[in-house]
Amino acid sequence: MTMLRLILGDQLNPGHTWFAKTDPGVLHVLMEVRQETDYVLHHAQKILAIFAAMRDFARYLQNAAHRVRYLAIDDPKNLHAIPANLDRLIRETGATTFEYQAPDEWRLDRQLADYSRSLRIPSAMVDSEHFLTRREEAAAFFGHRRRWTMEPFYRRMRAVHGVLMDANGNPAGGRWNYDAANRKAWPGTPREPPDRRPHHDHSALWDRIAAAGVVSFGQPHAQDLRWPLNREEALHQLEAFVRDGLPDFGDYQDAMNSGAQRLFHSLLSFALNVKMLSPREVIARAQEAWRAGNVPLSAAEGFIRQILGWREYVRGVYWARMPEYAASNFFGHRRDLPRWFWTGVTHMNCLHHAIGQSLEHAHAHHIQRLMAIGNFALLTELHPDQVHRWYLGVYIDAFEWVEIPNTLGMSQFADGGLLATKPYVSAAAYINRMSNYCGGCRYRREESTGRQACPFNALYWNFLAKKRALLQNNPRLSLAYRQLDRLPSAKLSALRTRATELMDRLDEL
């Protein structure tokens, strides 16, 4: 009697109850398949890190005396589709039962559910034992509300899980949210902490991936891959962040700087999203550091809000709204991505750094993604599906359940305001305030028209003017529309002409 258990590439959790004891009748299956490398164009580091982590996990299971079947990308028997490989393995092993952990992506959930129904042997889906909420929990909480803003959901999560709460059931410090204290520009001190992530040479694996015909973009850095590939390395990274980065994370989490790409961010999202780490332990460690007096409350709360609040919240939005959510396009935007989204070669210094860093390291922090790249994409009317597929491919931590709501909802306002209370757009002033990007730029941030004017300025006012019918009643944009109305008609006309010229030659910016 053989039970076949499928482990997906983002289910590398050694603490799952599947692995609490060994059973010679259980065969664990991991597979590197073109189905997963090819459904969107992925960054080279993303493919390499996931495959390397999967191989590490398979070795861990084998060393713990579990039976494992691993299908490599270049295995001659690999059919490169999950159902086809499972069919072959079931035949070869004579498996009498099939189990899999709940996938986090809708496409895989549907594929495996349909596959299980087609089987002539018993099958079952079990929980991944990772998240703090059920798939449907956010939908049950928000019900029929028109807007699903994160804050009430986050407060409920704090109360239910007893995180940053005092003995009387009130939020620690008397406030639920310290976001207003988390928006400082980085002056250069304190210095960016050292990068404590591991070093890996996976050039041989990368050669095999490339030889198998997998197409990717970005730099693989296969000889010095810096991402954690197992739980032990992820725990070391967590401790280094809590010690070195978390004390200053709160103040500077929204800052951008050309000379400090990580600043005080944890870079733990990859380890979390492939389940090497549990969100519970990461939250608990941050809370413990605050209770010990090692980090300020604003830093602990700002970090915990991203995991206990935002991460669980966007997952709830995803499962409540898919698959229709993926087609969201509230503004009807249709423009193609500029070519330099694939090279980083642009005269706009902020985007040169944010996109260049993304291509080089498969990572950029949330403000680079939202207020540099996403801001530009929205102002220039790029097709939200193209933007979504680029974000999904380029970032090492991007899995559809977390990426689609962030991109289509938060960044591109493509859902019409279900998730975000306003479009996150700005002129050059915001980027200048939060970064040093403008200082080395060919364009002049203080100018709004003319060949040397920062494109963000004309694009911003043009966006507000074009979208007035859809946005003017949004209370969070009332000040912006009052400012727009004070612009002389000749000035607004010049701004809109400049914006049109810019959008007609996006590849040249």
C-alpha positions in Angstrom: 0.0 0.0 0.0 1.5 3.3 -1.1 0.3 6.8 -0.4 1.6 9.4 -2.8 2.0 12.9 -1.3 2.7 15.9 -3.5 4.9 18.8 -2.2 4.8 22.0 -4.2 7.8 24.3 -4.5 6.3 26.8 -2.0 5.5 24.1 0.6 8.9 23.6 2.1 7.8 23.4 5.7 9.6 20.8 7.7 7.2 21.4 10.6 4.1 20.1 8.8 2.4 17.2 10.5 3.1 15.1 7.4 6.7 14.8 8.5 6.1 14.2 12.3 6.8 10.5 11.8 8.1 8.3 9.0 6.0 5.8 7.2 7.4 3.4 4.7 4.1 3.4 2.9 4.3 7.1 2.1 6.2 8.5 -0.9 6.7 12.2 -1.0 7.0 13.7 -4.5 8.7 17.0 -5.5 9.0 18.0 -9.2 10.7 20.7 -11.2 8.4 21.2 -14.2 8.2 23.5 -17.1 4.5 24.0 -16.2 5.7 26.1 -13.3 8.8 27.8 -14.9 6.9 28.8 -18.1 3.4 30.0 -17.1 4.9 33.5 -16.7 8.4 34.7 -17.6 10.3 34.4 -14.3 13.4 36.0 -12.9 16.4 33.7 -13.1 17.1 33.9 -9.3 13.5 33.0 -8.5 13.7 29.8 -10.5 17.1 29.0 -9.2 16.3 29.7 -5.6 13.1 27.7 -5.6 14.7 24.7 -7.3 17.7 24.8 -4.9 15.4 25.1 -1.9 13.3 22.2 -3.1 16.4 20.0 -3.5 17.6 21.0 -0.1 14.2 20.1 1.3 14.2 16.7 -0.4 17.6 16.0 1.1 16.3 17.0 4.5 13.4 14.5 4.2 15.6 11.7 3.0 18.0 12.3 5.9 15.0 12.1 8.2 14.2 8.6 6.7 11.2 9.7 4.6 10.8 8.2 1.2 11.2 10.8 -1.5 10.9 10.8 -5.3 12.4 13.9 -6.9 11.9 14.8 -10.5 14.6 17.1 -11.8 14.1 19.6 -14.6 16.3 17.5 -16.9 15.0 14.1 -15.9 14.2 12.1 -19.1 11.0 10.8 -17.5 9.8 14.3 -16.6 6.7 15.1 -18.5 6.8 18.7 -17.2 3.1 18.9 -16.1 2.0 18.0 -12.6 -0.9 15.8 -13.6 1.0 13.9 -16.2 3.9 13.2 -13.8 1.5 12.1 -11.1 -0.3 9.7 -13.4 3.0 8.1 -14.3 4.1 7.8 -10.7 0.8 6.4 -9.6 1.1 3.7 -12.3 4.7 2.9 -11.5 4.3 2.8 -7.7 0.9 1.2 -7.6 -0.2 4.0 -5.3 -3.5 3.5 -3.6 -4.0 7.0 -2.2 -3.1 10.5 -3.2 -2.8 13.6 -0.9 -1.6 17.1 -1.5 -1.4 20.3 0.6 -3.8 23.2 -0.2 -2.1 25.2 -3.0 -1.8 29.0 -2.5 -2.5 29.8 -6.1 -5.9 29.5 -7.7 -4.7 27.9 -10.9 -3.0 25.1 -9.0 -5.9 24.7 -6.7 -8.2 24.2 -9.6 -5.8 21.9 -11.4 -5.3 19.6 -8.5 -8.9 19.6 -7.5 -9.9 18.6 -11.0 -7.1 16.1 -11.1 -8.2 14.5 -7.8 -11.8 14.2 -9.0 -10.5 12.3 -12.1 -8.6 9.7 -10.0 -9.8 6.2 -9.4 -8.0 6.1 -6.1 -9.0 8.0 -2.9 -7.5 11.5 -2.8 -7.6 14.4 -0.3 -6.4 17.9 0.2 -4.9 18.8 3.6 -4.1 22.2 5.1 -0.7 23.7 4.5 -0.6 24.6 8.2 1.0 27.9 7.5 -1.4 30.9 7.6 -3.2 32.3 10.6 -6.5 32.5 8.7 -8.7 30.3 6.6 -9.0 31.1 2.9 -12.6 32.3 3.4 -12.1 34.2 6.7 -11.6 37.7 5.2 -14.7 37.3 3.0 -16.7 36.3 6.0 -15.4 39.3 7.9 -16.1 41.9 5.3 -19.3 40.4 4.0 -21.0 42.7 1.5 -19.0 45.9 2.3 -18.1 47.8 -0.9 -14.6 48.5 0.4 -12.4 45.9 2.1 -9.9 48.1 3.8 -7.2 46.3 5.8 -7.3 48.3 9.1 -10.5 46.7 10.7 -9.3 43.3 9.6 -5.9 43.9 11.1 -7.3 45.1 14.4 -9.4 42.0 14.6 -6.3 39.9 14.0 -4.4 41.7 16.7 -7.2 41.0 19.2 -7.9 37.4 18.2 -4.2 36.4 18.4 -3.3 38.6 21.3 -0.5 40.4 19.5 0.8 43.8 20.8 -2.2 43.9 23.3 -2.1 45.0 26.9 -3.7 43.1 29.8 -6.9 45.0 29.4 -7.4 44.0 25.8 -6.3 47.4 24.4 -3.6 48.0 21.8 -0.2 48.4 23.3 0.8 52.0 23.6 -2.9 53.0 23.2 -2.7 53.0 19.4 -3.4 50.4 16.8 -1.3 51.8 14.0 2.0 53.7 13.9 2.0 54.1 10.2 2.4 57.9 10.5 5.7 57.3 12.3 7.0 55.0 9.6 7.5 57.5 6.8 10.9 59.2 7.4 13.5 59.7 4.7 16.8 58.0 5.5 19.5 60.7 6.1 22.4 58.2 5.8 22.6 57.3 9.4 22.2 54.9 11.1 24.1 52.9 8.6 22.5 50.1 6.6 23.2 46.9 8.6 25.4 44.2 7.1 23.8 41.6 4.8 23.9 38.4 6.9 22.2 36.2 4.2 24.0 33.0 3.2 26.2 32.5 0.2 25.5 29.6 -2.2 27.2 28.5 -5.4 24.6 26.9 -7.6 26.2 27.5 -10.9 26.0 23.8 -11.8 22.2 23.7 -11.1 21.8 26.9 -13.2 23.7 25.3 -16.1 21.2 22.4 -15.9 18.2 24.7 -15.8 19.5 26.7 -18.8 20.4 23.5 -20.7 16.8 22.2 -20.2 15.6 25.2 -22.2 14.0 27.2 -19.4 13.7 30.9 -20.4 14.1 33.6 -17.8 15.3 37.2 -17.3 17.4 39.1 -14.8 20.7 38.1 -13.3 20.9 34.6 -11.8 24.0 35.3 -9.7 24.3 31.5 -9.5 27.9 31.6 -8.1 26.7 33.7 -5.2 23.0 33.1 -4.6 22.1 35.1 -1.4 18.7 33.7 -0.5 18.1 31.2 2.3 17.5 27.7 1.1 16.3 26.0 4.2 14.8 26.6 7.6 18.1 26.9 9.5 19.3 29.6 7.2 16.0 31.4 7.3 16.0 31.4 11.1 19.6 32.9 11.1 18.3 35.6 8.8 15.3 36.3 11.1 17.6 36.7 14.1 20.0 39.0 12.2 17.0 41.2 11.1 15.6 41.4 14.6 19.0 42.4 16.0 20.3 44.6 13.2 17.4 45.9 11.2 14.2 45.9 13.1 15.2 48.7 15.6 15.3 51.2 12.7 12.8 49.5 10.4 9.8 51.5 11.6 11.3 54.9 10.9 12.7 54.2 7.5 10.5 51.4 6.0 9.3 53.8 3.3 12.7 55.3 2.4 14.4 54.8 -0.9 18.1 55.3 -1.5 20.4 54.6 -4.4 23.3 53.7 -2.1 21.4 51.3 0.3 19.1 48.9 -1.4 18.0 46.9 1.6 18.1 49.6 4.2 16.4 48.0 7.2 14.1 45.6 5.5 14.1 41.9 6.5 14.2 40.3 3.1 12.3 37.4 4.8 9.4 37.3 2.4 10.9 34.6 0.2 11.5 32.3 3.2 8.0 33.1 4.5 6.3 32.5 1.1 7.9 29.1 0.5 7.1 28.3 4.2 10.5 27.8 5.6 9.3 30.2 8.3 5.9 30.4 10.0 4.3 33.8 10.2 3.5 33.0 13.8 7.1 32.7 14.8 8.2 35.8 12.9 5.4 37.8 14.6 6.3 36.4 18.0 10.0 37.1 17.5 9.3 40.8 16.7 6.9 41.1 19.6 9.4 39.5 21.9 12.1 42.0 20.8 9.8 44.9 21.6 8.8 43.5 25.0 12.5 43.0 25.8 13.0 46.7 25.1 15.3 46.1 22.1 13.1 47.8 19.5 10.6 50.6 19.7 6.9 49.9 19.5 6.5 51.8 16.2 9.1 49.5 14.6 7.6 46.2 15.9 4.0 47.3 15.0 5.0 48.4 11.5 6.7 45.1 10.8 4.0 43.0 12.4 1.3 44.9 10.5 2.8 43.7 7.2 2.5 40.0 8.2 -0.4 39.7 10.7 -2.4 42.4 8.8 -1.5 42.9 5.2 -0.2 39.4 4.3 -3.3 37.6 5.7 -5.6 40.3 4.4 -4.4 40.2 0.7 -4.7 36.4 0.8 -8.3 36.7 1.9 -9.0 39.2 -0.9 -7.4 36.8 -3.4 -9.4 33.8 -2.4 -12.7 35.8 -2.2 -12.3 37.4 -5.7 -10.4 34.9 -8.0 -10.5 34.1 -10.8 -12.4 37.3 -11.9 -10.0 39.5 -10.0 -7.1 38.8 -12.4 -9.0 40.5 -15.2 -9.6 43.7 -13.2 -9.0 46.9 -15.2 -11.1 49.7 -13.7 -9.5 52.5 -15.8 -9.4 50.4 -19.0 -5.7 51.0 -19.5 -4.1 49.3 -22.5 -0.5 50.5 -23.0 2.4 48.1 -23.3 5.2 48.1 -20.9 8.2 50.1 -22.0 11.2 48.0 -23.2 13.3 49.3 -20.3 11.2 47.3 -17.8 13.4 44.4 -19.0 16.7 46.3 -18.9 16.5 49.1 -16.3 18.0 51.5 -18.9 16.1 54.7 -18.5 17.0 58.3 -17.9 14.5 58.5 -15.0 16.9 57.9 -12.1 14.2 56.6 -9.7 13.1 53.9 -12.1 16.6 53.1 -13.2 17.4 52.2 -9.6 14.1 50.6 -8.7 13.9 48.5 -11.9 17.6 47.9 -12.1 17.7 46.6 -8.6 14.7 44.4 -9.3 16.5 42.9 -12.3 19.8 42.5 -10.5 18.5 41.1 -7.2 14.9 39.9 -7.8 13.9 42.2 -5.0 12.8 45.7 -4.3 11.0 46.9 -1.2 7.3 47.9 -1.1 7.7 51.6 -1.7 10.0 51.1 -4.7 7.3 48.7 -6.0 4.4 51.0 -5.2 5.5 54.6 -5.4 8.2 54.4 -8.1 7.4 51.5 -10.5 3.7 51.1 -9.8 3.1 54.9 -9.7 4.7 55.3 -13.1 2.7 52.3 -14.5 -0.6 53.8 -13.4 0.2 57.3 -14.5 1.2 56.1 -18.0 -1.8 53.8 -18.4 0.1 50.6 -18.7 -2.1 47.5 -19.1 -2.6 46.1 -15.5 -2.3 42.5 -16.7 1.1 43.3 -18.2 2.1 45.0 -15.0 0.9 42.1 -12.9 2.8 39.5 -15.0 5.9 41.6 -14.8 5.7 41.8 -11.0 4.8 38.2 -10.7 7.8 37.2 -12.7 10.5 39.6 -11.5 10.2 39.3 -7.7 11.5 36.3 -5.8 8.8 36.5 -3.2 6.0 37.0 -5.8 3.4 34.2 -5.7 0.0 35.0 -7.3 -2.0 35.0 -4.0 0.1 37.8 -2.6 1.1 39.6 -5.8 -2.2 40.0 -7.6 -4.0 42.0 -4.9 -0.9 44.1 -4.3 -0.4 44.9 -8.0 -4.0 45.1 -9.3 -5.5 46.4 -6.1 -3.0 48.5 -4.2 -0.6 49.6 -7.0 -2.9 49.9 -10.1 -6.3 50.6 -8.5 -7.6 48.2 -11.2 -10.2 46.8 -8.8 -11.8 50.3 -8.6 -11.1 50.7 -4.9 -12.0 47.4 -3.3 -8.7 47.2 -1.6 -7.1 50.7 -1.7 -8.9 53.9 -0.5 -7.3 55.9 -3.4 -4.9 55.5 -6.3 -1.3 55.6 -5.1 0.0 58.3 -7.5 2.3 61.2 -7.0 4.3 63.8 -8.7 8.1 64.2 -8.2 7.8 65.8 -4.8 7.0 62.5 -3.0 9.9 60.7 -4.6 12.2 63.5 -3.8 11.0 63.6 -0.2 11.5 59.9 0.4 14.7 59.3 -1.6 17.9 60.7 -3.0 17.0 59.6 -6.6 16.2 63.0 -7.9 19.6 64.4 -7.1 21.3 62.4 -9.8 18.6 62.5 -12.4 18.7 63.9 -15.9 15.2 65.3 -15.4 14.4 68.3 -13.1 12.0 67.6 -10.4 11.0 71.2 -9.9 9.9 71.6 -13.5 6.6 70.3 -14.9 6.7 71.2 -18.6 9.6 71.3 -21.1 12.0 68.6 -22.2 14.0 68.5 -19.0 10.9 68.4 -16.7 10.4 65.3 -14.5 7.9 63.2 -16.3 6.1 62.4 -13.0 4.8 66.0 -12.7 2.9 66.3 -16.0 1.8 62.7 -15.8 0.3 63.2 -12.3 -1.8 66.2 -13.2 -2.9 64.6 -16.5 -4.0 61.5 -14.7 -6.1 63.5 -12.2 -7.7 65.5 -15.1 -8.4 62.5 -17.3 -9.9 60.4 -14.4 -11.9 63.2 -12.8 -15.3 61.6 -13.5 -14.2 58.4 -11.7 -12.2 59.9 -8.9 -13.3 63.4 -8.0 -15.7 62.2 -5.3 -13.0 60.3 -3.5 -12.5 62.2 -0.2 -8.8 61.3 -0.1 -8.3 63.1 -3.4 -10.3 66.3 -2.5 -7.1 68.3 -1.9 -5.5 67.2 -5.1 -8.6 68.2 -7.1 -8.8 71.6 -5.4 -5.1 72.1 -6.5 -6.0 70.9 -10.0 -8.8 73.4 -10.2 -6.5 76.2 -9.2 -4.2 75.6 -12.2 -4.7 78.2 -15.0 -6.2 76.6 -18.1 -3.1 77.3 -20.2 -0.9 75.6 -17.6 -3.2 72.5 -17.4 -3.2 72.4 -21.2 0.6 72.5 -21.3 0.8 69.7 -18.7 -1.6 67.5 -20.6 0.3 68.1 -23.9 3.5 67.2 -22.2 1.9 64.0 -20.7 0.6 62.9 -24.0 4.1 63.4 -25.6 5.6 61.3 -22.8 3.2 58.5 -23.2 3.7 58.4 -26.9 7.5 57.8 -26.4 7.7 55.7 -23.3 10.6 53.6 -24.6 12.7 56.8 -24.9 12.3 58.1 -21.3 
